[in-house]
Amino acid sequence: MPVNALYRDDFYLSTCEAVVTAVHEDGGIELDQTCFYAASGGQPGDTGFFERPDGSKIELAQAKHGATKDIVVHVPLDGQARPEIGEKLVLHIDWPRRYKLMRMHTACHLLSVVCSYPITGAAVGEDESRVDFDMTETIDKDEVTARLMDLVNQNHPVYVQWITDEELAANPGIVKSKNVRPPVGLGRVSLVCIGKNSAVDSQPCGGTHVSETQEVGQIHIAKIEKKGKENRRFRIRFGTPGDEA
């Protein structure tokens, strides 16, 4: 059944209460609401645990979408207890991991500002992310790092605005990705905006992000790889270039 995905409106919500609405044969758990981000758009799903009324825990391997985007299935680790339908649980996401993913995902958006080429692929990770661009130009990774850190240090606000699916369809030019469809089908689409009045950037994205660019922290481009004649892969890591040694 459709879930109230609380993370769509509050990226910093790390715990909440929920009621079990379904338990799949393979152990997957559905809830009436959740703060667990479901894997999508290159960002991994949240991990963490459920706290049962008796204080015991159900450790989770991942959260993912079901047959449609309005269904979130929480997948327990092997050997975990199965909750009962109607049981009330307290949800706890692995916050340090989620926060790193939020910082990394925001960094990917900043990279798309510095490198204004169509995006052909992306994957957000805890320690390294990658963004692929449709480009043939040669670009210096240290120059890109310097421009990224300028945006981070300017501490622009990062926030979400909502538009309808119809508004997105009428403005296809705001989509930077060539291969990944924006998160449509729920009647509304989230635009991740950076800077006052979206002065730095605005693009459709269903992921989770920090609230200001300064939270991203120290990042750098570790490597730029040539992946075909018209594709360049940028690898983003936390820390400074000297951390590579």
C-alpha positions in Angstrom: 0.0 0.0 0.0 1.2 3.6 -0.5 3.5 4.8 2.2 3.9 8.3 3.8 7.5 8.8 2.8 8.5 11.4 5.5 12.0 11.8 4.1 10.6 13.6 1.1 9.8 16.6 3.3 12.4 16.3 6.0 15.9 15.1 5.1 17.1 15.4 8.7 14.4 13.1 10.2 16.4 10.1 11.6 13.7 8.4 13.7 9.9 8.0 13.7 7.1 5.7 14.7 5.3 3.5 12.2 2.8 0.6 12.0 3.5 -2.6 10.0 1.1 -2.9 7.1 2.6 -5.9 5.2 5.3 -8.6 5.6 6.4 -10.2 2.4 7.3 -13.9 2.0 10.9 -12.9 1.6 10.8 -10.9 4.8 10.4 -7.4 3.3 8.4 -5.1 5.5 6.0 -2.3 4.5 4.9 0.4 6.9 2.3 3.1 7.0 5.1 5.7 7.1 8.8 5.8 7.0 11.9 8.0 7.4 14.0 5.4 5.5 15.1 6.6 2.0 14.4 4.0 -0.6 17.2 3.4 -3.1 16.7 5.6 -6.2 18.4 7.9 -8.7 21.9 6.6 -7.8 21.6 7.1 -4.1 21.6 3.9 -1.9 18.7 3.1 0.4 19.0 3.7 4.1 20.1 1.1 6.6 19.4 1.0 10.3 17.0 -0.9 12.6 13.5 -1.1 13.9 12.8 -1.2 17.6 10.0 -3.4 18.7 7.6 -2.9 21.6 9.7 -5.4 23.7 12.9 -3.5 23.0 14.3 -6.0 20.6 15.7 -4.9 17.2 15.2 -5.8 13.6 18.4 -4.9 11.7 17.9 -3.7 8.2 20.0 -4.3 5.1 18.4 -1.8 2.9 15.2 0.1 1.9 14.0 -0.1 -1.7 10.9 0.7 -3.7 8.3 -1.9 -4.4 6.3 -2.3 -7.6 5.8 1.5 -7.7 7.5 4.6 -6.3 4.9 5.0 -3.6 5.8 1.7 -2.0 8.9 1.3 0.2 10.0 -2.1 1.2 12.4 -2.4 4.2 14.6 -5.5 3.8 15.9 -7.1 7.0 19.3 -8.7 7.4 19.2 -12.6 7.3 18.0 -14.2 10.5 16.0 -11.3 11.8 12.6 -11.7 13.5 9.4 -11.0 11.5 7.1 -8.4 13.0 3.3 -8.8 13.0 1.0 -6.8 10.8 -0.4 -4.0 13.0 2.7 -4.0 15.2 4.0 -0.5 16.2 7.7 0.0 15.6 10.2 2.8 16.2 12.4 3.4 13.2 16.1 4.4 13.4 18.1 5.1 10.3 21.9 4.9 10.4 22.3 8.6 10.7 26.1 9.0 10.2 25.8 7.0 7.0 22.8 8.9 5.7 24.4 12.3 6.5 27.5 11.3 4.5 25.2 10.4 1.6 23.4 13.7 1.9 26.7 15.6 1.8 27.9 13.6 -1.2 24.6 13.9 -3.1 24.7 17.7 -2.6 28.3 17.7 -3.9 27.2 15.9 -7.0 24.7 18.7 -7.7 27.5 21.3 -7.2 29.7 19.4 -9.7 26.9 19.6 -12.3 27.0 23.4 -11.8 30.8 23.5 -12.3 30.6 21.1 -15.3 27.5 22.2 -17.2 27.3 19.2 -19.5 24.5 16.6 -19.8 24.8 13.9 -17.1 25.0 10.3 -18.5 25.2 8.5 -15.1 25.8 8.9 -11.4 26.2 6.9 -8.2 26.3 8.4 -4.7 28.5 6.6 -2.2 29.5 7.1 1.4 33.2 7.7 0.6 33.2 8.3 -3.1 30.7 9.3 -5.7 30.9 9.4 -9.4 29.2 11.6 -12.1 29.5 10.9 -15.8 29.2 13.7 -18.3 28.6 13.8 -22.0 31.7 15.8 -22.9 34.9 15.6 -24.9 36.8 18.5 -23.4 39.9 18.1 -21.2 39.5 19.7 -17.8 41.9 20.0 -14.9 40.7 18.2 -11.8 42.3 20.7 -9.5 40.5 23.5 -11.2 37.2 21.7 -10.8 38.0 21.1 -7.1 38.8 24.8 -6.5 35.5 25.8 -8.1 33.6 23.2 -6.1 35.1 24.4 -2.9 34.2 28.0 -3.8 30.5 27.0 -4.0 30.8 25.0 -0.7 32.4 27.9 1.1 29.9 30.5 -0.2 27.4 28.5 2.0 24.4 28.8 -0.4 21.1 27.5 1.0 19.9 24.2 -0.4 16.1 23.6 -0.3 13.3 21.8 -2.1 10.5 23.3 -4.2 7.6 21.2 -5.5 6.2 21.4 -9.0 3.6 19.2 -10.7 4.3 16.5 -13.2 2.7 18.7 -15.8 4.9 21.6 -15.0 8.0 19.4 -15.4 6.7 18.0 -18.7 6.2 21.6 -19.9 9.9 22.5 -19.0 12.0 19.5 -20.0 15.1 21.7 -20.3 15.5 21.7 -16.5 16.5 18.0 -16.5 20.3 17.6 -16.7 20.4 13.9 -16.9 20.2 12.2 -20.3 19.5 8.7 -19.0 17.7 8.9 -15.7 14.0 10.0 -15.6 13.1 12.5 -12.9 11.0 11.2 -10.0 7.5 11.5 -11.6 4.3 9.6 -11.1 3.4 10.9 -7.6 1.7 14.0 -8.9 4.5 16.3 -7.8 8.2 16.5 -8.4 10.8 17.8 -6.1 13.2 20.5 -7.4 16.5 20.7 -5.5 17.4 24.4 -5.5 20.8 25.9 -4.5 21.2 29.6 -3.8 18.7 32.3 -3.0 15.9 32.1 -5.6 17.7 29.1 -7.2 20.5 31.4 -8.3 23.1 28.6 -8.4 21.1 25.7 -9.6 17.7 24.0 -9.8 17.0 20.5 -11.0 14.5 17.6 -10.4 15.8 15.1 -7.8 14.2 12.8 -5.3 17.4 12.3 -3.2 18.3 13.7 0.2 20.5 16.7 0.6 22.0 19.0 3.3 20.4 22.4 4.0 23.4 24.6 3.0 26.5 24.0 0.9 29.0 24.5 3.8 27.7 21.2 5.3 29.3 19.3 2.3 32.7 20.0 3.9 36.1 19.4 2.2 35.7 17.6 -1.1 37.9 17.1 -4.2 37.9 15.5 -7.6 40.1 12.4 -7.1 40.2 11.3 -10.7 38.7 12.1 -14.1 38.5 9.1 -16.4 37.8 8.8 -20.1 34.9 6.4 -20.6 34.4 6.4 -24.4 34.9 9.2 -26.9 32.2 11.5 -25.4 32.1 10.4 -21.8 34.1 11.6 -18.8 33.7 10.1 -15.3 34.4 12.4 -12.3 35.1 10.8 -9.0 34.4 12.9 -5.9 35.9 12.1 -2.5 35.9 13.7 0.9 39.0 15.4 2.2 41.8 17.2 0.2 43.8 15.9 -2.8 46.7 15.2 -0.4 44.5 12.6 1.3 45.0 10.3 -1.7 48.5 9.3 -0.6 
